[in-house]
Amino acid sequence: PLAFIVNEAHKRNIEVHAWLNPYRARTAGATYELAPTNMAKRFPQYAYTYGQYIWMDPGGAVVQEFIVNVTEDIVSRYAV
């Protein structure tokens, strides 16, 4: 989906800016099951529930590495 959005936007001379919410693993009111690739599933020892949200511990080295890897993947594969 991101490639499609970027390509279509650029055809129309529209810039696309990637927005990451790196530490939020689940939003309030979500009724879906977490995907196996979700950070909270992969690293449950760094996942904390606060209110209706699941947040990842920004001090966890594995969480930091995961976020860096995702960010590097986005900026290396897409013109954002």
Backbone as ProteinMPNN parsed JSONL, in Angstrom:
{"seq_chain_A": "PLAFIVNEAHKRNIEVHAWLNPYRARTAGATYELAPTNMAKRFPQYAYTYGQYIWMDPGGAVVQEFIVNVTEDIVSRYAV", "coords_chain_A": {"N_chain_A": [[0.796, -1.216, 0.0], [1.969, 1.287, 0.709], [3.807, 1.841, -1.346], [2.084, 2.211, -3.533], [0.641, 4.498, -2.711], [2.725, 6.399, -2.528], [3.672, 6.426, -5.211], [1.347, 7.246, -6.669], [0.827, 9.718, -5.478], [3.152, 11.149, -6.113], [2.894, 11.295, -8.886], [1.043, 13.266, -9.029], [2.324, 15.423, -8.127], [2.513, 15.591, -5.357], [3.783, 15.546, -2.128], [4.808, 12.878, 0.01], [4.891, 12.124, 3.347], [6.298, 10.054, 5.639], [4.87, 8.819, 8.608], [5.556, 7.786, 11.746], [4.586, 5.988, 14.602], [6.309, 5.021, 16.846], [6.38, 3.612, 19.349], [3.881, 2.786, 20.111], [1.97, -0.027, 20.296], [-0.586, -0.955, 20.135], [-3.775, 0.458, 19.604], [-6.281, 2.394, 21.368], [-9.4, 0.894, 22.012], [-9.17, -1.041, 20.049], [-10.182, -3.989, 18.453], [-9.178, -6.134, 17.196], [-7.052, -9.032, 16.81], [-3.643, -9.105, 17.737], [-1.116, -9.057, 15.258], [1.266, -11.645, 14.444], [3.709, -10.468, 13.895], [3.678, -8.096, 15.237], [5.165, -5.777, 17.485], [4.575, -6.071, 20.234], [3.808, -8.712, 20.398], [6.109, -9.993, 19.517], [8.047, -9.131, 21.33], [7.143, -9.437, 24.163], [8.027, -8.952, 26.748], [8.715, -6.325, 26.807], [6.42, -4.925, 26.488], [3.784, -2.876, 27.573], [0.705, -2.307, 29.123], [-1.279, 0.516, 29.162], [-3.918, 2.226, 30.21], [-6.115, 1.909, 27.571], [-4.265, 1.231, 25.728], [-1.392, -0.388, 24.244], [1.913, -0.077, 24.901], [5.325, 0.141, 23.897], [8.441, -0.373, 25.527], [10.644, 2.219, 25.404], [13.241, 2.12, 26.259], [14.215, -0.387, 25.875], [16.658, -2.29, 24.308], [16.206, -4.098, 22.199], [13.758, -3.21, 21.251], [14.437, -0.643, 20.373], [16.231, -1.341, 18.309], [14.499, -2.706, 16.582], [12.768, -0.624, 15.785], [14.572, 1.106, 14.5], [15.328, -0.59, 12.373], [12.876, -0.899, 10.984], [12.391, 1.764, 10.245], [14.672, 2.294, 8.649], [14.144, 0.486, 6.586], [11.822, 1.588, 5.437], [12.734, 4.149, 4.512], [14.68, 3.359, 2.736], [13.392, 1.933, 0.745], [11.295, 3.457, -0.25], [10.271, 6.57, -1.702], [10.14, 8.735, 0.359]], "CA_chain_A": [[0.0, 0.0, 0.0], [2.772, 2.507, 0.759], [4.357, 2.094, -2.681], [0.999, 2.753, -4.346], [0.376, 5.868, -2.261], [3.863, 7.239, -2.92], [3.678, 6.568, -6.67], [0.205, 8.049, -7.106], [1.013, 11.09, -4.994], [4.209, 11.801, -6.886], [2.331, 11.599, -10.21], [0.238, 14.474, -8.88], [3.215, 16.408, -7.52], [2.199, 15.661, -3.931], [4.791, 14.898, -1.29], [4.338, 11.938, 1.027], [5.764, 12.109, 4.522], [6.005, 8.895, 6.488], [4.63, 9.14, 10.017], [5.683, 6.584, 12.568], [4.268, 6.05, 16.017], [7.166, 3.855, 17.06], [6.255, 2.864, 20.603], [2.503, 2.332, 20.326], [1.775, -1.335, 19.685], [-2.024, -1.161, 19.931], [-4.539, 1.662, 19.903], [-7.461, 2.271, 22.229], [-10.612, 0.414, 21.372], [-8.898, -2.032, 19.01], [-10.836, -5.268, 18.725], [-8.496, -7.161, 16.407], [-5.955, -9.781, 17.416], [-2.342, -8.606, 17.291], [-0.416, -9.89, 14.281], [2.474, -12.265, 14.996], [4.849, -9.575, 13.686], [3.54, -6.918, 16.092], [6.229, -5.697, 18.498], [4.112, -6.579, 21.526], [3.825, -10.177, 20.301], [7.497, -10.437, 19.365], [8.835, -8.772, 22.512], [6.156, -9.159, 25.213], [8.68, -8.483, 27.976], [8.857, -4.87, 26.697], [5.094, -4.378, 26.202], [3.081, -2.434, 28.778], [-0.637, -1.777, 28.913], [-1.573, 1.755, 29.878], [-5.259, 2.543, 29.732], [-6.536, 0.974, 26.523], [-3.174, 1.135, 24.761], [-0.196, -1.169, 24.546], [3.097, 0.717, 24.572], [6.602, -0.55, 23.98], [9.438, 0.29, 26.366], [11.661, 2.836, 24.547], [14.572, 1.837, 26.781], [14.623, -1.744, 25.508], [17.556, -2.299, 23.142], [15.577, -4.833, 21.109], [12.72, -2.315, 20.728], [15.154, 0.393, 19.629], [16.755, -1.95, 17.083], [13.348, -2.981, 15.726], [12.302, 0.648, 15.231], [15.593, 1.543, 13.54], [15.23, -1.451, 11.195], [11.656, -0.548, 10.247], [12.611, 3.091, 9.664], [15.634, 2.143, 7.554], [13.454, -0.198, 5.497], [10.922, 2.544, 4.782], [13.451, 5.197, 3.774], [15.499, 2.776, 1.668], [12.55, 1.364, -0.317], [10.258, 4.373, -0.713], [10.682, 7.968, -1.855], [9.415, 9.517, 1.367]], "C_chain_A": [[0.833, 1.272, 0.0], [3.344, 2.843, -0.609], [3.3, 2.711, -3.589], [0.73, 4.212, -3.988], [1.48, 6.809, -2.72], [3.845, 7.479, -4.422], [2.542, 7.461, -7.163], [0.333, 9.506, -6.66], [2.053, 11.824, -5.829], [3.752, 12.119, -8.311], [1.569, 12.92, -10.188], [1.015, 15.606, -8.212], [2.865, 16.667, -6.046], [3.299, 14.935, -3.171], [4.12, 13.955, -0.301], [5.366, 11.936, 2.148], [5.355, 10.936, 5.402], [5.861, 9.354, 7.936], [4.686, 7.837, 10.785], [5.281, 6.899, 13.999], [5.016, 4.867, 16.625], [6.918, 3.035, 18.313], [4.843, 2.373, 20.891], [2.292, 1.023, 19.57], [0.303, -1.642, 19.421], [-2.772, 0.078, 20.386], [-5.731, 1.358, 20.807], [-8.645, 1.769, 21.419], [-10.397, -0.615, 20.278], [-9.53, -3.364, 19.402], [-10.166, -6.424, 17.991], [-7.407, -7.85, 17.236], [-4.643, -9.208, 16.885], [-1.711, -9.59, 16.313], [0.828, -10.499, 14.921], [3.712, -11.375, 14.864], [4.79, -8.314, 14.541], [4.61, -6.944, 17.184], [5.81, -6.292, 19.832], [4.056, -8.104, 21.546], [5.258, -10.696, 20.256], [8.321, -10.216, 20.624], [7.911, -8.459, 23.689], [6.773, -8.657, 26.517], [8.878, -6.968, 27.973], [7.524, -4.18, 26.429], [4.363, -4.072, 27.505], [1.717, -1.875, 28.4], [-0.808, -0.547, 29.787], [-2.909, 2.243, 29.358], [-5.684, 1.478, 28.739], [-5.456, 0.761, 25.47], [-2.147, 0.101, 25.204], [0.98, -0.36, 24.021], [4.341, -0.137, 24.719], [7.578, 0.294, 24.797], [10.537, 0.886, 25.485], [13.081, 2.591, 25.034], [15.079, 0.458, 26.426], [15.457, -1.74, 24.238], [16.92, -3.011, 21.953], [14.463, -4.0, 20.467], [13.369, -1.221, 19.882], [15.654, -0.147, 18.293], [15.624, -2.219, 16.09], [12.877, -1.702, 15.032], [13.295, 1.196, 14.206], [15.489, 0.724, 12.257], [14.005, -1.122, 10.347], [11.833, 0.795, 9.543], [13.576, 3.02, 8.49], [14.992, 1.469, 6.349], [12.564, 0.776, 4.73], [11.703, 3.543, 3.938], [14.325, 4.631, 2.662], [14.653, 2.275, 0.499], [11.545, 2.331, -0.918], [10.789, 5.804, -0.762], [9.854, 8.836, -0.912], [10.359, 10.482, 2.047]], "O_chain_A": [[0.451, 2.25, -0.643], [3.366, 4.011, -0.997], [3.598, 3.642, -4.338], [0.606, 5.059, -4.873], [1.204, 7.89, -3.24], [3.988, 8.619, -4.866], [2.766, 8.342, -7.994], [-0.023, 10.419, -7.406], [1.857, 12.979, -6.205], [4.186, 13.119, -8.883], [1.466, 13.606, -11.206], [0.442, 16.61, -7.789], [2.915, 17.799, -5.565], [3.693, 13.829, -3.542], [3.008, 14.205, 0.163], [6.562, 11.767, 1.912], [4.211, 10.844, 5.849], [6.638, 10.177, 8.419], [3.942, 6.899, 10.498], [5.607, 7.961, 14.529], [4.417, 3.825, 16.89], [7.228, 1.843, 18.325], [4.64, 1.611, 21.837], [2.423, 0.977, 18.347], [-0.02, -2.486, 18.585], [-2.452, 0.673, 21.415], [-6.125, 0.204, 20.976], [-8.854, 2.181, 20.278], [-11.362, -1.028, 19.635], [-9.421, -3.803, 20.547], [-10.563, -7.577, 18.16], [-6.917, -7.307, 18.226], [-4.548, -8.865, 15.707], [-1.765, -10.803, 16.514], [1.386, -9.918, 15.851], [4.66, -11.515, 15.637], [5.749, -7.543, 14.568], [4.921, -7.999, 17.737], [6.612, -6.951, 20.494], [4.238, -8.718, 22.597], [5.582, -11.708, 20.877], [9.194, -11.021, 20.948], [7.896, -7.325, 24.168], [6.094, -7.999, 27.305], [9.176, -6.383, 29.014], [7.494, -2.977, 26.169], [4.325, -4.895, 28.42], [1.593, -1.072, 27.474], [-0.522, -0.564, 30.984], [-3.023, 2.631, 28.195], [-5.622, 0.284, 29.032], [-5.721, 0.166, 24.425], [-2.049, -0.236, 26.384], [1.031, -0.006, 22.843], [4.4, -1.03, 25.564], [7.537, 1.524, 24.757], [11.295, 0.134, 24.872], [14.033, 2.832, 24.292], [16.251, 0.155, 26.65], [15.013, -1.243, 23.203], [17.081, -2.572, 20.814], [14.253, -4.084, 19.257], [12.891, -0.916, 18.79], [15.515, 0.513, 17.263], [15.78, -1.985, 14.892], [12.618, -1.704, 13.829], [12.889, 1.695, 13.157], [15.555, 1.284, 11.163], [14.096, -1.074, 9.121], [11.466, 0.942, 8.378], [13.325, 3.621, 7.446], [15.27, 1.843, 5.21], [12.562, 0.777, 3.499], [11.371, 3.761, 2.773], [14.678, 5.357, 1.732], [15.147, 2.199, -0.626], [10.994, 2.061, -1.986], [11.644, 6.192, 0.034], [8.975, 9.579, -1.348], [9.944, 11.233, 2.929]]}, "name": "protein", "num_of_chains": 1, "seq": "PLAFIVNEAHKRNIEVHAWLNPYRARTAGATYELAPTNMAKRFPQYAYTYGQYIWMDPGGAVVQEFIVNVTEDIVSRYAV"}
